[in-house]
Every structure is written in structure tokens, then in C-alpha cells.
């Protein structure tokens, strides 16, 4: 339905384990994949620093991938 109605312009799939070398652009202040990849998913409490690093990487990847693959969004 969404495609038929032209409601979807494109999509990206940010992945915290994205290999940095495969990206066309890396921000000057970059959260390295080694800081977040492999973070345990055991539902234990997260430290503020860990949460900040995961959120930062997710935001940076989303912005980079959008700018490259879906600039019209």
C-alpha cells in the first residue's frame, strides 16, 4: 500500500556494527564501531557513557546513510 501510494520515498537500515571502512564519509567526531559492537544484550543496566556512545553512533550512521542513499528525505 505505502509503495503504491508513493508514501515511501526510500529507506535505510542503520546497523551499529556497520564497518566504518565501507562508509563513504566518516564524521570528524566519530563513535568507533569497536565502542558499541558486541555490547551485551542481557538487559542489564547501561552506564550513561555506554548509552551515549550507542545513541551517538546510531545518530551518526543514520545521518550519513540518509545523506548518501536518500538525500531527498
CORHUZI-V12094 format. One record per helix or strand of 2 or more residues. SS is the DSSP state (2 for helix, 1 for strand). FROM is the first residue (numbers start at 1). TO is the last residue. If there is no record, write none. Layout:
ss:SS from:FROM to:TO
ss:SS from:FROM to:TO
//
This chain:
ss:2 from:20 to:22
ss:2 from:33 to:36
ss:2 from:48 to:69
//
